[in-house]
């Protein structure tokens, strides 16, 4: 799972700390594609009307797979040995 989180973080797909409503998935997708979070949420709802039920499955999966911003940007420091 860490490999998936690291890959998504490198691509800029993270759930931001600011602008979250539920899990931050729409805000993260909006940030990645250069959209305002409200526009991303609106598109999410509009797609829900076009393809009913698909987002109900996709949103929780993305919530699990997309790393949170604070986890994505923590520098990896090697352990120190004395």
N, CA, C and O atoms as a GROMACS GRO file, in nm:
protein
  328
    1UNK      N    1   0.082  -0.119   0.000
    1UNK     CA    2   0.000   0.000   0.000
    1UNK      C    3   0.087   0.126   0.000
    1UNK      O    4   0.047   0.228  -0.056
    2UNK      N    5   0.205   0.119   0.063
    2UNK     CA    6   0.293   0.236   0.064
    2UNK      C    7   0.341   0.271  -0.075
    2UNK      O    8   0.361   0.388  -0.106
    3UNK      N    9   0.361   0.170  -0.160
    3UNK     CA   10   0.404   0.196  -0.297
    3UNK      C   11   0.296   0.272  -0.373
    3UNK      O   12   0.327   0.363  -0.451
    4UNK      N   13   0.170   0.237  -0.351
    4UNK     CA   14   0.059   0.306  -0.416
    4UNK      C   15   0.051   0.450  -0.366
    4UNK      O   16   0.034   0.542  -0.445
    5UNK      N   17   0.064   0.469  -0.235
    5UNK     CA   18   0.061   0.604  -0.178
    5UNK      C   19   0.175   0.688  -0.233
    5UNK      O   20   0.156   0.805  -0.267
    6UNK      N   21   0.294   0.631  -0.242
    6UNK     CA   22   0.409   0.706  -0.291
    6UNK      C   23   0.392   0.743  -0.438
    6UNK      O   24   0.428   0.854  -0.478
    7UNK      N   25   0.339   0.651  -0.518
    7UNK     CA   26   0.316   0.679  -0.659
    7UNK      C   27   0.215   0.792  -0.677
    7UNK      O   28   0.236   0.882  -0.757
    8UNK      N   29   0.106   0.786  -0.602
    8UNK     CA   30   0.004   0.891  -0.613
    8UNK      C   31   0.058   1.025  -0.564
    8UNK      O   32   0.027   1.129  -0.621
    9UNK      N   33   0.139   1.023  -0.459
    9UNK     CA   34   0.197   1.146  -0.406
    9UNK      C   35   0.290   1.210  -0.509
    9UNK      O   36   0.290   1.332  -0.525
   10UNK      N   37   0.369   1.128  -0.578
   10UNK     CA   38   0.459   1.181  -0.681
   10UNK      C   39   0.381   1.244  -0.796
   10UNK      O   40   0.428   1.339  -0.858
   11UNK      N   41   0.262   1.192  -0.826
   11UNK     CA   42   0.180   1.245  -0.934
   11UNK      C   43   0.095   1.364  -0.888
   11UNK      O   44   0.025   1.424  -0.970
   12UNK      N   45   0.101   1.398  -0.762
   12UNK     CA   46   0.026   1.512  -0.711
   12UNK      C   47  -0.115   1.479  -0.666
   12UNK      O   48  -0.194   1.569  -0.640
   13UNK      N   49  -0.147   1.351  -0.656
   13UNK     CA   50  -0.281   1.310  -0.611
   13UNK      C   51  -0.277   1.284  -0.462
   13UNK      O   52  -0.255   1.172  -0.417
   14UNK      N   53  -0.300   1.389  -0.386
   14UNK     CA   54  -0.305   1.379  -0.240
   14UNK      C   55  -0.431   1.448  -0.191
   14UNK      O   56  -0.484   1.538  -0.256
   15UNK      N   57  -0.479   1.406  -0.076
   15UNK     CA   58  -0.594   1.471  -0.013
   15UNK      C   59  -0.542   1.587   0.071
   15UNK      O   60  -0.477   1.564   0.173
   16UNK      N   61  -0.570   1.712   0.029
   16UNK     CA   62  -0.513   1.827   0.100
   16UNK      C   63  -0.571   1.845   0.239
   16UNK      O   64  -0.681   1.799   0.269
   17UNK      N   65  -0.496   1.913   0.322
   17UNK     CA   66  -0.542   1.942   0.459
   17UNK      C   67  -0.649   2.051   0.457
   17UNK      O   68  -0.742   2.048   0.537
   18UNK      N   69  -0.635   2.147   0.366
   18UNK     CA   70  -0.729   2.258   0.356
   18UNK      C   71  -0.830   2.230   0.245
   18UNK      O   72  -0.794   2.174   0.142
   19UNK      N   73  -0.954   2.269   0.267
   19UNK     CA   74  -1.055   2.254   0.164
   19UNK      C   75  -1.128   2.122   0.166
   19UNK      O   76  -1.206   2.093   0.075
   20UNK      N   77  -1.106   2.041   0.266
   20UNK     CA   78  -1.176   1.914   0.275
   20UNK      C   79  -1.320   1.934   0.316
   20UNK      O   80  -1.351   2.026   0.393
   21UNK      N   81  -1.407   1.849   0.266
   21UNK     CA   82  -1.544   1.847   0.316
   21UNK      C   83  -1.570   1.714   0.384
   21UNK      O   84  -1.613   1.710   0.499
   22UNK      N   85  -1.544   1.606   0.314
   22UNK     CA   86  -1.564   1.474   0.373
   22UNK      C   87  -1.428   1.408   0.391
   22UNK      O   88  -1.378   1.397   0.503
   23UNK      N   89  -1.368   1.364   0.282
   23UNK     CA   90  -1.239   1.299   0.291
   23UNK      C   91  -1.129   1.372   0.218
   23UNK      O   92  -1.012   1.338   0.234
   24UNK      N   93  -1.164   1.472   0.139
   24UNK     CA   94  -1.065   1.547   0.064
   24UNK      C   95  -1.036   1.493  -0.073
   24UNK      O   96  -0.944   1.541  -0.140
   25UNK      N   97  -1.112   1.393  -0.118
   25UNK     CA   98  -1.087   1.332  -0.248
   25UNK      C   99  -1.114   1.432  -0.360
   25UNK      O  100  -1.029   1.451  -0.447
   26UNK      N  101  -1.230   1.495  -0.360
   26UNK     CA  102  -1.263   1.591  -0.466
   26UNK      C  103  -1.169   1.711  -0.462
   26UNK      O  104  -1.129   1.762  -0.566
   27UNK      N  105  -1.133   1.757  -0.343
   27UNK     CA  106  -1.039   1.868  -0.331
   27UNK      C  107  -0.902   1.829  -0.387
   27UNK      O  108  -0.837   1.909  -0.453
   28UNK      N  109  -0.860   1.706  -0.361
   28UNK     CA  110  -0.732   1.658  -0.414
   28UNK      C  111  -0.734   1.642  -0.565
   28UNK      O  112  -0.637   1.678  -0.633
   29UNK      N  113  -0.844   1.589  -0.619
   29UNK     CA  114  -0.856   1.577  -0.764
   29UNK      C  115  -0.862   1.714  -0.829
   29UNK      O  116  -0.801   1.736  -0.934
   30UNK      N  117  -0.935   1.806  -0.767
   30UNK     CA  118  -0.942   1.941  -0.820
   30UNK      C  119  -0.807   2.009  -0.822
   30UNK      O  120  -0.771   2.074  -0.920
   31UNK      N  121  -0.732   1.994  -0.714
   31UNK     CA  122  -0.598   2.054  -0.706
   31UNK      C  123  -0.508   1.994  -0.813
   31UNK      O  124  -0.432   2.067  -0.878
   32UNK      N  125  -0.514   1.864  -0.831
   32UNK     CA  126  -0.427   1.796  -0.928
   32UNK      C  127  -0.454   1.842  -1.070
   32UNK      O  128  -0.362   1.858  -1.150
   33UNK      N  129  -0.584   1.865  -1.103
   33UNK     CA  130  -0.620   1.902  -1.239
   33UNK      C  131  -0.645   2.052  -1.255
   33UNK      O  132  -0.696   2.095  -1.358
   34UNK      N  133  -0.608   2.131  -1.154
   34UNK     CA  134  -0.615   2.276  -1.164
   34UNK      C  135  -0.756   2.331  -1.153
   34UNK      O  136  -0.786   2.435  -1.212
   35UNK      N  137  -0.843   2.264  -1.079
   35UNK     CA  138  -0.981   2.309  -1.061
   35UNK      C  139  -1.003   2.350  -0.917
   35UNK      O  140  -0.936   2.303  -0.825
   36UNK      N  141  -1.098   2.440  -0.899
   36UNK     CA  142  -1.142   2.476  -0.765
   36UNK      C  143  -1.210   2.353  -0.703
   36UNK      O  144  -1.276   2.278  -0.775
   37UNK      N  145  -1.195   2.332  -0.572
   37UNK     CA  146  -1.259   2.215  -0.511
   37UNK      C  147  -1.411   2.210  -0.534
   37UNK      O  148  -1.467   2.101  -0.548
   38UNK      N  149  -1.477   2.326  -0.536
   38UNK     CA  150  -1.622   2.326  -0.557
   38UNK      C  151  -1.658   2.280  -0.697
   38UNK      O  152  -1.760   2.214  -0.716
   39UNK      N  153  -1.577   2.314  -0.795
   39UNK     CA  154  -1.602   2.269  -0.931
   39UNK      C  155  -1.582   2.118  -0.939
   39UNK      O  156  -1.660   2.049  -1.005
   40UNK      N  157  -1.479   2.068  -0.873
   40UNK     CA  158  -1.456   1.922  -0.872
   40UNK      C  159  -1.573   1.850  -0.805
   40UNK      O  160  -1.614   1.743  -0.851
   41UNK      N  161  -1.626   1.906  -0.697
   41UNK     CA  162  -1.741   1.844  -0.630
   41UNK      C  163  -1.865   1.848  -0.719
   41UNK      O  164  -1.941   1.752  -0.725
   42UNK      N  165  -1.884   1.960  -0.788
   42UNK     CA  166  -1.998   1.973  -0.878
   42UNK      C  167  -1.988   1.871  -0.992
   42UNK      O  168  -2.088   1.808  -1.027
   43UNK      N  169  -1.870   1.856  -1.049
   43UNK     CA  170  -1.850   1.756  -1.154
   43UNK      C  171  -1.875   1.615  -1.100
   43UNK      O  172  -1.933   1.532  -1.170
   44UNK      N  173  -1.834   1.589  -0.979
   44UNK     CA  174  -1.857   1.460  -0.916
   44UNK      C  175  -2.007   1.430  -0.908
   44UNK      O  176  -2.050   1.320  -0.943
   45UNK      N  177  -2.085   1.528  -0.864
   45UNK     CA  178  -2.230   1.509  -0.852
   45UNK      C  179  -2.294   1.497  -0.990
   45UNK      O  180  -2.383   1.414  -1.009
   46UNK      N  181  -2.250   1.578  -1.086
   46UNK     CA  182  -2.306   1.568  -1.221
   46UNK      C  183  -2.278   1.432  -1.283
   46UNK      O  184  -2.366   1.376  -1.349
   47UNK      N  185  -2.159   1.380  -1.263
   47UNK     CA  186  -2.128   1.247  -1.315
   47UNK      C  187  -2.211   1.141  -1.245
   47UNK      O  188  -2.245   1.038  -1.304
   48UNK      N  189  -2.244   1.165  -1.120
   48UNK     CA  190  -2.330   1.072  -1.046
   48UNK      C  191  -2.467   1.060  -1.113
   48UNK      O  192  -2.526   0.952  -1.115
   49UNK      N  193  -2.518   1.172  -1.168
   49UNK     CA  194  -2.646   1.166  -1.238
   49UNK      C  195  -2.634   1.095  -1.372
   49UNK      O  196  -2.729   1.028  -1.415
   50UNK      N  197  -2.520   1.108  -1.438
   50UNK     CA  198  -2.501   1.045  -1.568
   50UNK      C  199  -2.477   0.894  -1.553
   50UNK      O  200  -2.535   0.814  -1.626
   51UNK      N  201  -2.391   0.857  -1.459
   51UNK     CA  202  -2.358   0.716  -1.434
   51UNK      C  203  -2.392   0.687  -1.288
   51UNK      O  204  -2.304   0.693  -1.202
   52UNK      N  205  -2.518   0.656  -1.259
   52UNK     CA  206  -2.560   0.639  -1.119
   52UNK      C  207  -2.483   0.529  -1.046
   52UNK      O  208  -2.464   0.419  -1.098
   53UNK      N  209  -2.440   0.561  -0.925
   53UNK     CA  210  -2.378   0.463  -0.837
   53UNK      C  211  -2.229   0.444  -0.852
   53UNK      O  212  -2.164   0.392  -0.762
   54UNK      N  213  -2.173   0.486  -0.964
   54UNK     CA  214  -2.031   0.461  -0.985
   54UNK      C  215  -1.944   0.535  -0.884
   54UNK      O  216  -1.845   0.480  -0.836
   55UNK      N  217  -1.980   0.659  -0.852
   55UNK     CA  218  -1.899   0.737  -0.759
   55UNK      C  219  -1.911   0.688  -0.616
   55UNK      O  220  -1.822   0.709  -0.535
   56UNK      N  221  -2.022   0.624  -0.586
   56UNK     CA  222  -2.039   0.569  -0.452
   56UNK      C  223  -1.934   0.460  -0.427
   56UNK      O  224  -1.893   0.438  -0.313
   57UNK      N  225  -1.892   0.393  -0.532
   57UNK     CA  226  -1.785   0.293  -0.520
   57UNK      C  227  -1.647   0.355  -0.533
   57UNK      O  228  -1.554   0.315  -0.463
   58UNK      N  229  -1.634   0.452  -0.622
   58UNK     CA  230  -1.503   0.509  -0.652
   58UNK      C  231  -1.453   0.598  -0.537
   58UNK      O  232  -1.335   0.594  -0.503
   59UNK      N  233  -1.541   0.679  -0.478
   59UNK     CA  234  -1.499   0.773  -0.375
   59UNK      C  235  -1.432   0.704  -0.255
   59UNK      O  236  -1.324   0.745  -0.215
   60UNK      N  237  -1.493   0.599  -0.197
   60UNK     CA  238  -1.425   0.534  -0.083
   60UNK      C  239  -1.292   0.468  -0.123
   60UNK      O  240  -1.198   0.465  -0.044
   61UNK      N  241  -1.286   0.417  -0.244
   61UNK     CA  242  -1.160   0.356  -0.289
   61UNK      C  243  -1.051   0.463  -0.299
   61UNK      O  244  -0.939   0.442  -0.254
   62UNK      N  245  -1.085   0.578  -0.359
   62UNK     CA  246  -0.987   0.686  -0.369
   62UNK      C  247  -0.951   0.741  -0.232
   62UNK      O  248  -0.837   0.782  -0.209
   63UNK      N  249  -1.046   0.742  -0.140
   63UNK     CA  250  -1.020   0.790  -0.004
   63UNK      C  251  -0.913   0.702   0.062
   63UNK      O  252  -0.828   0.753   0.136
   64UNK      N  253  -0.918   0.573   0.036
   64UNK     CA  254  -0.821   0.480   0.093
   64UNK      C  255  -0.687   0.489   0.021
   64UNK      O  256  -0.581   0.487   0.084
   65UNK      N  257  -0.691   0.500  -0.112
   65UNK     CA  258  -0.569   0.493  -0.192
   65UNK      C  259  -0.492   0.625  -0.194
   65UNK      O  260  -0.369   0.625  -0.195
   66UNK      N  261  -0.563   0.739  -0.196
   66UNK     CA  262  -0.495   0.869  -0.200
   66UNK      C  263  -0.437   0.902  -0.063
   66UNK      O  264  -0.510   0.901   0.036
   67UNK      N  265  -0.309   0.930  -0.055
   67UNK     CA  266  -0.251   0.963   0.075
   67UNK      C  267  -0.292   1.103   0.119
   67UNK      O  268  -0.318   1.190   0.036
   68UNK      N  269  -0.298   1.122   0.248
   68UNK     CA  270  -0.324   1.255   0.302
   68UNK      C  271  -0.201   1.343   0.280
   68UNK      O  272  -0.089   1.292   0.274
   69UNK      N  273  -0.222   1.471   0.267
   69UNK     CA  274  -0.114   1.563   0.235
   69UNK      C  275  -0.001   1.558   0.337
   69UNK      O  276   0.116   1.561   0.299
   70UNK      N  277  -0.033   1.552   0.465
   70UNK     CA  278   0.072   1.553   0.565
   70UNK      C  279   0.158   1.427   0.557
   70UNK      O  280   0.277   1.432   0.588
   71UNK      N  281   0.100   1.315   0.516
   71UNK     CA  282   0.176   1.192   0.500
   71UNK      C  283   0.259   1.197   0.372
   71UNK      O  284   0.371   1.146   0.370
   72UNK      N  285   0.206   1.258   0.268
   72UNK     CA  286   0.274   1.258   0.139
   72UNK      C  287   0.399   1.343   0.139
   72UNK      O  288   0.494   1.312   0.067
   73UNK      N  289   0.404   1.449   0.218
   73UNK     CA  290   0.515   1.541   0.213
   73UNK      C  291   0.609   1.532   0.331
   73UNK      O  292   0.693   1.620   0.349
   74UNK      N  293   0.598   1.429   0.411
   74UNK     CA  294   0.692   1.412   0.520
   74UNK      C  295   0.823   1.359   0.463
   74UNK      O  296   0.824   1.258   0.393
   75UNK      N  297   0.932   1.426   0.492
   75UNK     CA  298   1.060   1.377   0.440
   75UNK      C  299   1.098   1.245   0.507
   75UNK      O  300   1.080   1.226   0.627
   76UNK      N  301   1.150   1.157   0.428
   76UNK     CA  302   1.194   1.027   0.477
   76UNK      C  303   1.338   1.043   0.528
   76UNK      O  304   1.429   1.068   0.450
   77UNK      N  305   1.356   1.028   0.656
   77UNK     CA  306   1.490   1.039   0.714
   77UNK      C  307   1.540   0.900   0.750
   77UNK      O  308   1.466   0.822   0.809
   78UNK      N  309   1.661   0.870   0.714
   78UNK     CA  310   1.714   0.738   0.749
   78UNK      C  311   1.736   0.728   0.900
   78UNK      O  312   1.766   0.828   0.965
   79UNK      N  313   1.723   0.609   0.954
   79UNK     CA  314   1.747   0.594   1.098
   79UNK      C  315   1.894   0.620   1.130
   79UNK      O  316   1.984   0.584   1.054
   80UNK      N  317   1.916   0.682   1.242
   80UNK     CA  318   2.053   0.710   1.283
   80UNK      C  319   2.105   0.597   1.370
   80UNK      O  320   2.032   0.543   1.454
   81UNK      N  321   2.229   0.564   1.350
   81UNK     CA  322   2.292   0.460   1.432
   81UNK      C  323   2.408   0.522   1.507
   81UNK      O  324   2.482   0.604   1.453
   82UNK      N  325   2.424   0.484   1.628
   82UNK     CA  326   2.532   0.539   1.711
   82UNK      C  327   2.649   0.448   1.711
   82UNK      O  328   2.750   0.478   1.775
   0.00000   0.00000   0.00000
